Amino acid sequence: MYGKDAAGVLAAILGHIAFYCEDHNIPPLTTLVVGKGPGKPGDRIPLDPAKFDEEREKVYRHNWYDIYPPSEVDLAAAYKAHQK
């Protein structure tokens, strides 16, 4: 997306990941995807802005090799559950 007007393109995709992480009590991977200007995740990502740095550090410290990757169905279910 470099050099493109891509604001909001990843919102739904990142939402699926954010809600899955939230539901499974794992650090929010979405803290690694930031806007060029603010250097923070998008405002529609479920993350307390005051805890951004702390949550990002949890992502770096987490043992990701200990987690079985979610399926497309798992991600869709997490997203749908939060749309109510």
N, CA, C and O atoms as a Maestro MAE file, in Angstrom:
{
 s_m_m2io_version
 :::
 2.0.0
}

f_m_ct {
 s_m_title
 :::
 protein
 m_atom[336] {
  # First column is atom index #
  i_m_mmod_type
  r_m_x_coord
  r_m_y_coord
  r_m_z_coord
  i_m_residue_number
  s_m_chain_name
  s_m_pdb_residue_name
  s_m_pdb_atom_name
  i_m_atomic_number
  :::
  1 25 0.818 -1.189 0.000 1 A "MET " " N  " 7
  2 3 0.000 0.000 0.000 1 A "MET " " CA " 6
  3 2 0.863 1.256 0.000 1 A "MET " " C  " 6
  4 15 0.343 2.369 0.071 1 A "MET " " O  " 8
  5 25 2.152 1.084 -0.077 2 A "TYR " " N  " 7
  6 3 3.054 2.229 -0.060 2 A "TYR " " CA " 6
  7 2 2.697 3.205 -1.178 2 A "TYR " " C  " 6
  8 15 2.535 2.812 -2.333 2 A "TYR " " O  " 8
  9 25 2.580 4.455 -0.825 3 A "GLY " " N  " 7
  10 3 2.310 5.491 -1.802 3 A "GLY " " CA " 6
  11 2 0.883 5.543 -2.295 3 A "GLY " " C  " 6
  12 15 0.583 6.303 -3.215 3 A "GLY " " O  " 8
  13 25 -0.008 4.758 -1.714 4 A "LYS " " N  " 7
  14 3 -1.405 4.718 -2.132 4 A "LYS " " CA " 6
  15 2 -2.291 5.354 -1.066 4 A "LYS " " C  " 6
  16 15 -1.941 5.387 0.114 4 A "LYS " " O  " 8
  17 25 -3.438 5.856 -1.500 5 A "ASP " " N  " 7
  18 3 -4.437 6.353 -0.554 5 A "ASP " " CA " 6
  19 2 -5.215 5.142 -0.061 5 A "ASP " " C  " 6
  20 15 -6.185 4.723 -0.692 5 A "ASP " " O  " 8
  21 25 -4.792 4.583 1.058 6 A "ALA " " N  " 7
  22 3 -5.329 3.300 1.508 6 A "ALA " " CA " 6
  23 2 -6.023 3.364 2.860 6 A "ALA " " C  " 6
  24 15 -6.217 2.331 3.501 6 A "ALA " " O  " 8
  25 25 -6.393 4.537 3.298 7 A "ALA " " N  " 7
  26 3 -7.035 4.664 4.609 7 A "ALA " " CA " 6
  27 2 -8.285 3.789 4.681 7 A "ALA " " C  " 6
  28 15 -9.156 3.858 3.813 7 A "ALA " " O  " 8
  29 25 -8.359 2.979 5.708 8 A "GLY " " N  " 7
  30 3 -9.526 2.146 5.941 8 A "GLY " " CA " 6
  31 2 -9.541 0.819 5.206 8 A "GLY " " C  " 6
  32 15 -10.419 -0.006 5.461 8 A "GLY " " O  " 8
  33 25 -8.603 0.587 4.307 9 A "VAL " " N  " 7
  34 3 -8.593 -0.643 3.516 9 A "VAL " " CA " 6
  35 2 -8.485 -1.886 4.405 9 A "VAL " " C  " 6
  36 15 -9.118 -2.905 4.130 9 A "VAL " " O  " 8
  37 25 -7.702 -1.801 5.444 10 A "LEU " " N  " 7
  38 3 -7.481 -2.962 6.305 10 A "LEU " " CA " 6
  39 2 -8.407 -3.023 7.520 10 A "LEU " " C  " 6
  40 15 -8.275 -3.933 8.339 10 A "LEU " " O  " 8
  41 25 -9.327 -2.092 7.654 11 A "ALA " " N  " 7
  42 3 -10.154 -2.009 8.857 11 A "ALA " " CA " 6
  43 2 -10.876 -3.317 9.185 11 A "ALA " " C  " 6
  44 15 -10.770 -3.811 10.308 11 A "ALA " " O  " 8
  45 25 -11.592 -3.873 8.240 12 A "ALA " " N  " 7
  46 3 -12.343 -5.107 8.515 12 A "ALA " " CA " 6
  47 2 -11.409 -6.280 8.783 12 A "ALA " " C  " 6
  48 15 -11.665 -7.087 9.677 12 A "ALA " " O  " 8
  49 25 -10.342 -6.379 8.021 13 A "ILE " " N  " 7
  50 3 -9.390 -7.480 8.206 13 A "ILE " " CA " 6
  51 2 -8.765 -7.397 9.598 13 A "ILE " " C  " 6
  52 15 -8.699 -8.391 10.321 13 A "ILE " " O  " 8
  53 25 -8.315 -6.219 9.957 14 A "LEU " " N  " 7
  54 3 -7.700 -6.046 11.281 14 A "LEU " " CA " 6
  55 2 -8.716 -6.227 12.396 14 A "LEU " " C  " 6
  56 15 -8.366 -6.691 13.481 14 A "LEU " " O  " 8
  57 25 -9.958 -5.871 12.147 15 A "GLY " " N  " 7
  58 3 -11.008 -6.073 13.145 15 A "GLY " " CA " 6
  59 2 -11.170 -7.543 13.478 15 A "GLY " " C  " 6
  60 15 -11.321 -7.902 14.646 15 A "GLY " " O  " 8
  61 25 -11.140 -8.392 12.472 16 A "HIS " " N  " 7
  62 3 -11.250 -9.836 12.705 16 A "HIS " " CA " 6
  63 2 -10.125 -10.309 13.633 16 A "HIS " " C  " 6
  64 15 -10.356 -11.064 14.576 16 A "HIS " " O  " 8
  65 25 -8.923 -9.853 13.347 17 A "ILE " " N  " 7
  66 3 -7.757 -10.257 14.144 17 A "ILE " " CA " 6
  67 2 -7.836 -9.681 15.555 17 A "ILE " " C  " 6
  68 15 -7.557 -10.377 16.531 17 A "ILE " " O  " 8
  69 25 -8.214 -8.422 15.658 18 A "ALA " " N  " 7
  70 3 -8.292 -7.772 16.974 18 A "ALA " " CA " 6
  71 2 -9.310 -8.462 17.874 18 A "ALA " " C  " 6
  72 15 -9.035 -8.724 19.045 18 A "ALA " " O  " 8
  73 25 -10.481 -8.755 17.328 19 A "PHE " " N  " 7
  74 3 -11.517 -9.401 18.137 19 A "PHE " " CA " 6
  75 2 -11.128 -10.829 18.503 19 A "PHE " " C  " 6
  76 15 -11.439 -11.289 19.602 19 A "PHE " " O  " 8
  77 25 -10.462 -11.526 17.608 20 A "TYR " " N  " 7
  78 3 -9.999 -12.880 17.926 20 A "TYR " " CA " 6
  79 2 -8.999 -12.835 19.081 20 A "TYR " " C  " 6
  80 15 -9.095 -13.618 20.026 20 A "TYR " " O  " 8
  81 25 -8.056 -11.930 18.997 21 A "CYS " " N  " 7
  82 3 -7.064 -11.783 20.071 21 A "CYS " " CA " 6
  83 2 -7.757 -11.451 21.391 21 A "CYS " " C  " 6
  84 15 -7.444 -12.032 22.431 21 A "CYS " " O  " 8
  85 25 -8.688 -10.525 21.338 22 A "GLU " " N  " 7
  86 3 -9.411 -10.121 22.547 22 A "GLU " " CA " 6
  87 2 -10.160 -11.301 23.159 22 A "GLU " " C  " 6
  88 15 -10.102 -11.512 24.370 22 A "GLU " " O  " 8
  89 25 -10.859 -12.066 22.332 23 A "ASP " " N  " 7
  90 3 -11.660 -13.200 22.811 23 A "ASP " " CA " 6
  91 2 -10.817 -14.344 23.350 23 A "ASP " " C  " 6
  92 15 -11.290 -15.125 24.175 23 A "ASP " " O  " 8
  93 25 -9.582 -14.452 22.898 24 A "HIS " " N  " 7
  94 3 -8.722 -15.552 23.314 24 A "HIS " " CA " 6
  95 2 -7.606 -15.113 24.258 24 A "HIS " " C  " 6
  96 15 -6.654 -15.851 24.511 24 A "HIS " " O  " 8
  97 25 -7.747 -13.901 24.768 25 A "ASN " " N  " 7
  98 3 -6.825 -13.383 25.780 25 A "ASN " " CA " 6
  99 2 -5.360 -13.471 25.336 25 A "ASN " " C  " 6
  100 15 -4.484 -13.890 26.092 25 A "ASN " " O  " 8
  101 25 -5.130 -13.066 24.097 26 A "ILE " " N  " 7
  102 3 -3.763 -12.984 23.598 26 A "ILE " " CA " 6
  103 2 -3.489 -11.524 23.205 26 A "ILE " " C  " 6
  104 15 -4.425 -10.793 22.882 26 A "ILE " " O  " 8
  105 25 -2.252 -11.102 23.227 27 A "PRO " " N  " 7
  106 3 -1.939 -9.705 22.919 27 A "PRO " " CA " 6
  107 2 -2.451 -9.302 21.530 27 A "PRO " " C  " 6
  108 15 -2.412 -10.101 20.594 27 A "PRO " " O  " 8
  109 25 -2.921 -8.083 21.406 28 A "PRO " " N  " 7
  110 3 -3.510 -7.622 20.149 28 A "PRO " " CA " 6
  111 2 -2.469 -7.369 19.052 28 A "PRO " " C  " 6
  112 15 -1.758 -6.365 19.072 28 A "PRO " " O  " 8
  113 25 -2.397 -8.287 18.112 29 A "LEU " " N  " 7
  114 3 -1.454 -8.150 16.996 29 A "LEU " " CA " 6
  115 2 -1.659 -6.850 16.231 29 A "LEU " " C  " 6
  116 15 -0.735 -6.357 15.584 29 A "LEU " " O  " 8
  117 25 -2.838 -6.302 16.300 30 A "THR " " N  " 7
  118 3 -3.149 -5.089 15.550 30 A "THR " " CA " 6
  119 2 -2.367 -3.879 16.038 30 A "THR " " C  " 6
  120 15 -2.357 -2.850 15.363 30 A "THR " " O  " 8
  121 25 -1.718 -3.970 17.178 31 A "THR " " N  " 7
  122 3 -0.901 -2.850 17.633 31 A "THR " " CA " 6
  123 2 0.331 -2.664 16.754 31 A "THR " " C  " 6
  124 15 0.989 -1.625 16.812 31 A "THR " " O  " 8
  125 25 0.641 -3.673 15.940 32 A "LEU " " N  " 7
  126 3 1.808 -3.588 15.067 32 A "LEU " " CA " 6
  127 2 1.497 -2.887 13.742 32 A "LEU " " C  " 6
  128 15 2.408 -2.535 12.993 32 A "LEU " " O  " 8
  129 25 0.222 -2.690 13.459 33 A "VAL " " N  " 7
  130 3 -0.200 -2.039 12.214 33 A "VAL " " CA " 6
  131 2 -0.596 -0.609 12.559 33 A "VAL " " C  " 6
  132 15 -1.620 -0.379 13.203 33 A "VAL " " O  " 8
  133 25 0.210 0.338 12.132 34 A "VAL " " N  " 7
  134 3 -0.002 1.733 12.528 34 A "VAL " " CA " 6
  135 2 -0.079 2.657 11.319 34 A "VAL " " C  " 6
  136 15 0.417 2.350 10.235 34 A "VAL " " O  " 8
  137 25 -0.715 3.788 11.545 35 A "GLY " " N  " 7
  138 3 -0.790 4.801 10.499 35 A "GLY " " CA " 6
  139 2 0.525 5.549 10.366 35 A "GLY " " C  " 6
  140 15 1.264 5.710 11.337 35 A "GLY " " O  " 8
  141 25 0.803 5.998 9.164 36 A "LYS " " N  " 7
  142 3 2.059 6.693 8.886 36 A "LYS " " CA " 6
  143 2 2.212 7.956 9.727 36 A "LYS " " C  " 6
  144 15 3.277 8.194 10.297 36 A "LYS " " O  " 8
  145 25 1.174 8.753 9.807 37 A "GLY " " N  " 7
  146 3 1.253 10.015 10.543 37 A "GLY " " CA " 6
  147 2 1.308 9.836 12.042 37 A "GLY " " C  " 6
  148 15 2.294 10.218 12.673 37 A "GLY " " O  " 8
  149 25 0.256 9.255 12.634 38 A "PRO " " N  " 7
  150 3 0.216 9.176 14.090 38 A "PRO " " CA " 6
  151 2 1.062 8.065 14.691 38 A "PRO " " C  " 6
  152 15 1.417 8.129 15.868 38 A "PRO " " O  " 8
  153 25 1.392 7.042 13.897 39 A "GLY " " N  " 7
  154 3 2.155 5.922 14.438 39 A "GLY " " CA " 6
  155 2 1.365 5.101 15.433 39 A "GLY " " C  " 6
  156 15 1.938 4.417 16.280 39 A "GLY " " O  " 8
  157 25 0.045 5.170 15.329 40 A "LYS " " N  " 7
  158 3 -0.860 4.440 16.226 40 A "LYS " " CA " 6
  159 2 -1.837 3.628 15.384 40 A "LYS " " C  " 6
  160 15 -2.030 3.924 14.204 40 A "LYS " " O  " 8
  161 25 -2.463 2.593 15.986 41 A "PRO " " N  " 7
  162 3 -3.489 1.850 15.259 41 A "PRO " " CA " 6
  163 2 -4.682 2.752 14.936 41 A "PRO " " C  " 6
  164 15 -4.873 3.800 15.554 41 A "PRO " " O  " 8
  165 25 -5.474 2.324 13.963 42 A "GLY " " N  " 7
  166 3 -6.661 3.084 13.590 42 A "GLY " " CA " 6
  167 2 -7.655 3.202 14.735 42 A "GLY " " C  " 6
  168 15 -7.674 2.370 15.642 42 A "GLY " " O  " 8
  169 25 -8.476 4.235 14.688 43 A "ASP " " N  " 7
  170 3 -9.407 4.488 15.794 43 A "ASP " " CA " 6
  171 2 -10.538 3.478 15.895 43 A "ASP " " C  " 6
  172 15 -11.238 3.443 16.907 43 A "ASP " " O  " 8
  173 25 -10.734 2.657 14.871 44 A "ARG " " N  " 7
  174 3 -11.789 1.653 14.936 44 A "ARG " " CA " 6
  175 2 -11.291 0.325 15.499 44 A "ARG " " C  " 6
  176 15 -12.082 -0.599 15.690 44 A "ARG " " O  " 8
  177 25 -10.010 0.222 15.762 45 A "ILE " " N  " 7
  178 3 -9.451 -0.996 16.346 45 A "ILE " " CA " 6
  179 2 -9.712 -0.942 17.850 45 A "ILE " " C  " 6
  180 15 -9.419 0.063 18.497 45 A "ILE " " O  " 8
  181 25 -10.269 -2.032 18.412 46 A "PRO " " N  " 7
  182 3 -10.610 -2.012 19.846 46 A "PRO " " CA " 6
  183 2 -9.372 -2.050 20.747 46 A "PRO " " C  " 6
  184 15 -8.914 -3.119 21.149 46 A "PRO " " O  " 8
  185 25 -8.851 -0.885 21.048 47 A "LEU " " N  " 7
  186 3 -7.645 -0.788 21.862 47 A "LEU " " CA " 6
  187 2 -7.673 0.537 22.614 47 A "LEU " " C  " 6
  188 15 -7.905 1.592 22.024 47 A "LEU " " O  " 8
  189 25 -7.441 0.472 23.891 48 A "ASP " " N  " 7
  190 3 -7.387 1.679 24.708 48 A "ASP " " CA " 6
  191 2 -6.125 2.459 24.326 48 A "ASP " " C  " 6
  192 15 -5.015 1.969 24.535 48 A "ASP " " O  " 8
  193 25 -6.279 3.669 23.767 49 A "PRO " " N  " 7
  194 3 -5.106 4.446 23.338 49 A "PRO " " CA " 6
  195 2 -4.082 4.685 24.441 49 A "PRO " " C  " 6
  196 15 -2.888 4.796 24.164 49 A "PRO " " O  " 8
  197 25 -4.537 4.764 25.680 50 A "ALA " " N  " 7
  198 3 -3.624 5.000 26.793 50 A "ALA " " CA " 6
  199 2 -2.724 3.790 27.053 50 A "ALA " " C  " 6
  200 15 -1.676 3.915 27.686 50 A "ALA " " O  " 8
  201 25 -3.133 2.631 26.568 51 A "LYS " " N  " 7
  202 3 -2.369 1.406 26.801 51 A "LYS " " CA " 6
  203 2 -1.666 0.906 25.545 51 A "LYS " " C  " 6
  204 15 -1.180 -0.225 25.520 51 A "LYS " " O  " 8
  205 25 -1.607 1.730 24.505 52 A "PHE " " N  " 7
  206 3 -1.036 1.298 23.228 52 A "PHE " " CA " 6
  207 2 0.375 0.743 23.374 52 A "PHE " " C  " 6
  208 15 0.648 -0.371 22.927 52 A "PHE " " O  " 8
  209 25 1.263 1.493 23.984 53 A "ASP " " N  " 7
  210 3 2.661 1.053 24.115 53 A "ASP " " CA " 6
  211 2 2.769 -0.235 24.928 53 A "ASP " " C  " 6
  212 15 3.516 -1.146 24.568 53 A "ASP " " O  " 8
  213 25 2.025 -0.300 26.014 54 A "GLU " " N  " 7
  214 3 2.038 -1.489 26.869 54 A "GLU " " CA " 6
  215 2 1.549 -2.720 26.099 54 A "GLU " " C  " 6
  216 15 2.154 -3.789 26.181 54 A "GLU " " O  " 8
  217 25 0.463 -2.567 25.359 55 A "GLU " " N  " 7
  218 3 -0.086 -3.689 24.595 55 A "GLU " " CA " 6
  219 2 0.861 -4.127 23.479 55 A "GLU " " C  " 6
  220 15 1.000 -5.323 23.223 55 A "GLU " " O  " 8
  221 25 1.505 -3.185 22.821 56 A "ARG " " N  " 7
  222 3 2.470 -3.517 21.765 56 A "ARG " " CA " 6
  223 2 3.625 -4.326 22.346 56 A "ARG " " C  " 6
  224 15 4.071 -5.292 21.727 56 A "ARG " " O  " 8
  225 25 4.110 -3.952 23.514 57 A "GLU " " N  " 7
  226 3 5.208 -4.681 24.143 57 A "GLU " " CA " 6
  227 2 4.784 -6.101 24.515 57 A "GLU " " C  " 6
  228 15 5.603 -7.019 24.471 57 A "GLU " " O  " 8
  229 25 3.521 -6.291 24.879 58 A "LYS " " N  " 7
  230 3 3.019 -7.641 25.169 58 A "LYS " " CA " 6
  231 2 3.088 -8.505 23.915 58 A "LYS " " C  " 6
  232 15 3.381 -9.698 23.993 58 A "LYS " " O  " 8
  233 25 2.817 -7.902 22.762 59 A "VAL " " N  " 7
  234 3 2.899 -8.644 21.498 59 A "VAL " " CA " 6
  235 2 4.328 -9.130 21.286 59 A "VAL " " C  " 6
  236 15 4.541 -10.283 20.911 59 A "VAL " " O  " 8
  237 25 5.292 -8.272 21.519 60 A "TYR " " N  " 7
  238 3 6.699 -8.646 21.314 60 A "TYR " " CA " 6
  239 2 7.162 -9.733 22.284 60 A "TYR " " C  " 6
  240 15 7.981 -10.580 21.925 60 A "TYR " " O  " 8
  241 25 6.645 -9.710 23.494 61 A "ARG " " N  " 7
  242 3 7.076 -10.676 24.513 61 A "ARG " " CA " 6
  243 2 6.343 -12.019 24.432 61 A "ARG " " C  " 6
  244 15 6.816 -13.011 24.985 61 A "ARG " " O  " 8
  245 25 5.213 -12.060 23.761 62 A "HIS " " N  " 7
  246 3 4.383 -13.264 23.746 62 A "HIS " " CA " 6
  247 2 5.032 -14.403 22.948 62 A "HIS " " C  " 6
  248 15 5.690 -14.162 21.936 62 A "HIS " " O  " 8
  249 25 4.843 -15.626 23.406 63 A "ASN " " N  " 7
  250 3 5.348 -16.807 22.704 63 A "ASN " " CA " 6
  251 2 4.317 -17.217 21.639 63 A "ASN " " C  " 6
  252 15 3.426 -18.021 21.911 63 A "ASN " " O  " 8
  253 25 4.443 -16.671 20.455 64 A "TRP " " N  " 7
  254 3 3.482 -16.922 19.379 64 A "TRP " " CA " 6
  255 2 3.586 -18.340 18.840 64 A "TRP " " C  " 6
  256 15 2.644 -18.826 18.213 64 A "TRP " " O  " 8
  257 25 4.693 -19.004 19.064 65 A "TYR " " N  " 7
  258 3 4.847 -20.386 18.598 65 A "TYR " " CA " 6
  259 2 3.998 -21.356 19.416 65 A "TYR " " C  " 6
  260 15 3.866 -22.525 19.052 65 A "TYR " " O  " 8
  261 25 3.430 -20.884 20.506 66 A "ASP " " N  " 7
  262 3 2.605 -21.709 21.375 66 A "ASP " " CA " 6
  263 2 1.116 -21.618 21.015 66 A "ASP " " C  " 6
  264 15 0.275 -22.195 21.704 66 A "ASP " " O  " 8
  265 25 0.795 -20.903 19.951 67 A "ILE " " N  " 7
  266 3 -0.602 -20.695 19.561 67 A "ILE " " CA " 6
  267 2 -0.854 -21.318 18.199 67 A "ILE " " C  " 6
  268 15 -0.107 -21.091 17.248 67 A "ILE " " O  " 8
  269 25 -1.923 -22.112 18.120 68 A "TYR " " N  " 7
  270 3 -2.318 -22.664 16.828 68 A "TYR " " CA " 6
  271 2 -3.040 -21.567 16.058 68 A "TYR " " C  " 6
  272 15 -3.967 -20.960 16.595 68 A "TYR " " O  " 8
  273 25 -2.649 -21.294 14.824 69 A "PRO " " N  " 7
  274 3 -3.258 -20.187 14.070 69 A "PRO " " CA " 6
  275 2 -4.763 -20.380 13.887 69 A "PRO " " C  " 6
  276 15 -5.222 -21.496 13.643 69 A "PRO " " O  " 8
  277 25 -5.523 -19.309 14.004 70 A "PRO " " N  " 7
  278 3 -6.976 -19.412 13.817 70 A "PRO " " CA " 6
  279 2 -7.317 -19.632 12.346 70 A "PRO " " C  " 6
  280 15 -6.571 -19.243 11.447 70 A "PRO " " O  " 8
  281 25 -8.455 -20.260 12.134 71 A "SER " " N  " 7
  282 3 -8.936 -20.467 10.767 71 A "SER " " CA " 6
  283 2 -9.754 -19.251 10.333 71 A "SER " " C  " 6
  284 15 -10.055 -18.372 11.140 71 A "SER " " O  " 8
  285 25 -10.099 -19.218 9.075 72 A "GLU " " N  " 7
  286 3 -10.968 -18.160 8.560 72 A "GLU " " CA " 6
  287 2 -12.304 -18.164 9.306 72 A "GLU " " C  " 6
  288 15 -12.864 -17.105 9.591 72 A "GLU " " O  " 8
  289 25 -12.805 -19.346 9.615 73 A "VAL " " N  " 7
  290 3 -14.072 -19.482 10.348 73 A "VAL " " CA " 6
  291 2 -13.928 -18.914 11.762 73 A "VAL " " C  " 6
  292 15 -14.825 -18.225 12.248 73 A "VAL " " O  " 8
  293 25 -12.811 -19.199 12.417 74 A "ASP " " N  " 7
  294 3 -12.562 -18.677 13.767 74 A "ASP " " CA " 6
  295 2 -12.547 -17.151 13.773 74 A "ASP " " C  " 6
  296 15 -13.151 -16.519 14.640 74 A "ASP " " O  " 8
  297 25 -11.856 -16.570 12.807 75 A "LEU " " N  " 7
  298 3 -11.764 -15.109 12.724 75 A "LEU " " CA " 6
  299 2 -13.122 -14.484 12.423 75 A "LEU " " C  " 6
  300 15 -13.482 -13.459 13.003 75 A "LEU " " O  " 8
  301 25 -13.871 -15.101 11.520 76 A "ALA " " N  " 7
  302 3 -15.200 -14.580 11.172 76 A "ALA " " CA " 6
  303 2 -16.145 -14.654 12.362 76 A "ALA " " C  " 6
  304 15 -16.941 -13.740 12.576 76 A "ALA " " O  " 8
  305 25 -16.069 -15.725 13.134 77 A "ALA " " N  " 7
  306 3 -16.933 -15.874 14.303 77 A "ALA " " CA " 6
  307 2 -16.631 -14.801 15.348 77 A "ALA " " C  " 6
  308 15 -17.549 -14.241 15.946 77 A "ALA " " O  " 8
  309 25 -15.359 -14.517 15.566 78 A "ALA " " N  " 7
  310 3 -14.985 -13.484 16.536 78 A "ALA " " CA " 6
  311 2 -15.493 -12.125 16.080 78 A "ALA " " C  " 6
  312 15 -16.022 -11.357 16.884 78 A "ALA " " O  " 8
  313 25 -15.338 -11.828 14.812 79 A "TYR " " N  " 7
  314 3 -15.799 -10.542 14.271 79 A "TYR " " CA " 6
  315 2 -17.312 -10.420 14.389 79 A "TYR " " C  " 6
  316 15 -17.824 -9.389 14.825 79 A "TYR " " O  " 8
  317 25 -18.024 -11.471 14.001 80 A "LYS " " N  " 7
  318 3 -19.487 -11.447 14.039 80 A "LYS " " CA " 6
  319 2 -20.004 -11.266 15.474 80 A "LYS " " C  " 6
  320 15 -20.978 -10.549 15.700 80 A "LYS " " O  " 8
  321 25 -19.355 -11.909 16.424 81 A "ALA " " N  " 7
  322 3 -19.779 -11.821 17.828 81 A "ALA " " CA " 6
  323 2 -19.698 -10.387 18.355 81 A "ALA " " C  " 6
  324 15 -20.459 -10.011 19.246 81 A "ALA " " O  " 8
  325 25 -18.797 -9.603 17.818 82 A "HIS " " N  " 7
  326 3 -18.619 -8.230 18.279 82 A "HIS " " CA " 6
  327 2 -19.422 -7.212 17.491 82 A "HIS " " C  " 6
  328 15 -19.379 -6.019 17.795 82 A "HIS " " O  " 8
  329 25 -20.156 -7.666 16.483 83 A "GLN " " N  " 7
  330 3 -20.951 -6.754 15.664 83 A "GLN " " CA " 6
  331 2 -22.351 -6.556 16.202 83 A "GLN " " C  " 6
  332 15 -23.137 -5.810 15.618 83 A "GLN " " O  " 8
  333 25 -22.676 -7.207 17.301 84 A "LYS " " N  " 7
  334 3 -24.026 -7.104 17.887 84 A "LYS " " CA " 6
  335 2 -24.209 -5.837 18.658 84 A "LYS " " C  " 6
  336 15 -25.284 -5.600 19.210 84 A "LYS " " O  " 8
  :::
 }
 m_bond[335] {
  # First column is bond index #
  i_m_from
  i_m_to
  i_m_order
  :::
  1 1 2 1
  2 2 3 1
  3 3 4 2
  4 3 5 1
  5 5 6 1
  6 6 7 1
  7 7 8 2
  8 7 9 1
  9 9 10 1
  10 10 11 1
  11 11 12 2
  12 11 13 1
  13 13 14 1
  14 14 15 1
  15 15 16 2
  16 15 17 1
  17 17 18 1
  18 18 19 1
  19 19 20 2
  20 19 21 1
  21 21 22 1
  22 22 23 1
  23 23 24 2
  24 23 25 1
  25 25 26 1
  26 26 27 1
  27 27 28 2
  28 27 29 1
  29 29 30 1
  30 30 31 1
  31 31 32 2
  32 31 33 1
  33 33 34 1
  34 34 35 1
  35 35 36 2
  36 35 37 1
  37 37 38 1
  38 38 39 1
  39 39 40 2
  40 39 41 1
  41 41 42 1
  42 42 43 1
  43 43 44 2
  44 43 45 1
  45 45 46 1
  46 46 47 1
  47 47 48 2
  48 47 49 1
  49 49 50 1
  50 50 51 1
  51 51 52 2
  52 51 53 1
  53 53 54 1
  54 54 55 1
  55 55 56 2
  56 55 57 1
  57 57 58 1
  58 58 59 1
  59 59 60 2
  60 59 61 1
  61 61 62 1
  62 62 63 1
  63 63 64 2
  64 63 65 1
  65 65 66 1
  66 66 67 1
  67 67 68 2
  68 67 69 1
  69 69 70 1
  70 70 71 1
  71 71 72 2
  72 71 73 1
  73 73 74 1
  74 74 75 1
  75 75 76 2
  76 75 77 1
  77 77 78 1
  78 78 79 1
  79 79 80 2
  80 79 81 1
  81 81 82 1
  82 82 83 1
  83 83 84 2
  84 83 85 1
  85 85 86 1
  86 86 87 1
  87 87 88 2
  88 87 89 1
  89 89 90 1
  90 90 91 1
  91 91 92 2
  92 91 93 1
  93 93 94 1
  94 94 95 1
  95 95 96 2
  96 95 97 1
  97 97 98 1
  98 98 99 1
  99 99 100 2
  100 99 101 1
  101 101 102 1
  102 102 103 1
  103 103 104 2
  104 103 105 1
  105 105 106 1
  106 106 107 1
  107 107 108 2
  108 107 109 1
  109 109 110 1
  110 110 111 1
  111 111 112 2
  112 111 113 1
  113 113 114 1
  114 114 115 1
  115 115 116 2
  116 115 117 1
  117 117 118 1
  118 118 119 1
  119 119 120 2
  120 119 121 1
  121 121 122 1
  122 122 123 1
  123 123 124 2
  124 123 125 1
  125 125 126 1
  126 126 127 1
  127 127 128 2
  128 127 129 1
  129 129 130 1
  130 130 131 1
  131 131 132 2
  132 131 133 1
  133 133 134 1
  134 134 135 1
  135 135 136 2
  136 135 137 1
  137 137 138 1
  138 138 139 1
  139 139 140 2
  140 139 141 1
  141 141 142 1
  142 142 143 1
  143 143 144 2
  144 143 145 1
  145 145 146 1
  146 146 147 1
  147 147 148 2
  148 147 149 1
  149 149 150 1
  150 150 151 1
  151 151 152 2
  152 151 153 1
  153 153 154 1
  154 154 155 1
  155 155 156 2
  156 155 157 1
  157 157 158 1
  158 158 159 1
  159 159 160 2
  160 159 161 1
  161 161 162 1
  162 162 163 1
  163 163 164 2
  164 163 165 1
  165 165 166 1
  166 166 167 1
  167 167 168 2
  168 167 169 1
  169 169 170 1
  170 170 171 1
  171 171 172 2
  172 171 173 1
  173 173 174 1
  174 174 175 1
  175 175 176 2
  176 175 177 1
  177 177 178 1
  178 178 179 1
  179 179 180 2
  180 179 181 1
  181 181 182 1
  182 182 183 1
  183 183 184 2
  184 183 185 1
  185 185 186 1
  186 186 187 1
  187 187 188 2
  188 187 189 1
  189 189 190 1
  190 190 191 1
  191 191 192 2
  192 191 193 1
  193 193 194 1
  194 194 195 1
  195 195 196 2
  196 195 197 1
  197 197 198 1
  198 198 199 1
  199 199 200 2
  200 199 201 1
  201 201 202 1
  202 202 203 1
  203 203 204 2
  204 203 205 1
  205 205 206 1
  206 206 207 1
  207 207 208 2
  208 207 209 1
  209 209 210 1
  210 210 211 1
  211 211 212 2
  212 211 213 1
  213 213 214 1
  214 214 215 1
  215 215 216 2
  216 215 217 1
  217 217 218 1
  218 218 219 1
  219 219 220 2
  220 219 221 1
  221 221 222 1
  222 222 223 1
  223 223 224 2
  224 223 225 1
  225 225 226 1
  226 226 227 1
  227 227 228 2
  228 227 229 1
  229 229 230 1
  230 230 231 1
  231 231 232 2
  232 231 233 1
  233 233 234 1
  234 234 235 1
  235 235 236 2
  236 235 237 1
  237 237 238 1
  238 238 239 1
  239 239 240 2
  240 239 241 1
  241 241 242 1
  242 242 243 1
  243 243 244 2
  244 243 245 1
  245 245 246 1
  246 246 247 1
  247 247 248 2
  248 247 249 1
  249 249 250 1
  250 250 251 1
  251 251 252 2
  252 251 253 1
  253 253 254 1
  254 254 255 1
  255 255 256 2
  256 255 257 1
  257 257 258 1
  258 258 259 1
  259 259 260 2
  260 259 261 1
  261 261 262 1
  262 262 263 1
  263 263 264 2
  264 263 265 1
  265 265 266 1
  266 266 267 1
  267 267 268 2
  268 267 269 1
  269 269 270 1
  270 270 271 1
  271 271 272 2
  272 271 273 1
  273 273 274 1
  274 274 275 1
  275 275 276 2
  276 275 277 1
  277 277 278 1
  278 278 279 1
  279 279 280 2
  280 279 281 1
  281 281 282 1
  282 282 283 1
  283 283 284 2
  284 283 285 1
  285 285 286 1
  286 286 287 1
  287 287 288 2
  288 287 289 1
  289 289 290 1
  290 290 291 1
  291 291 292 2
  292 291 293 1
  293 293 294 1
  294 294 295 1
  295 295 296 2
  296 295 297 1
  297 297 298 1
  298 298 299 1
  299 299 300 2
  300 299 301 1
  301 301 302 1
  302 302 303 1
  303 303 304 2
  304 303 305 1
  305 305 306 1
  306 306 307 1
  307 307 308 2
  308 307 309 1
  309 309 310 1
  310 310 311 1
  311 311 312 2
  312 311 313 1
  313 313 314 1
  314 314 315 1
  315 315 316 2
  316 315 317 1
  317 317 318 1
  318 318 319 1
  319 319 320 2
  320 319 321 1
  321 321 322 1
  322 322 323 1
  323 323 324 2
  324 323 325 1
  325 325 326 1
  326 326 327 1
  327 327 328 2
  328 327 329 1
  329 329 330 1
  330 330 331 1
  331 331 332 2
  332 331 333 1
  333 333 334 1
  334 334 335 1
  335 335 336 2
  :::
 }
}
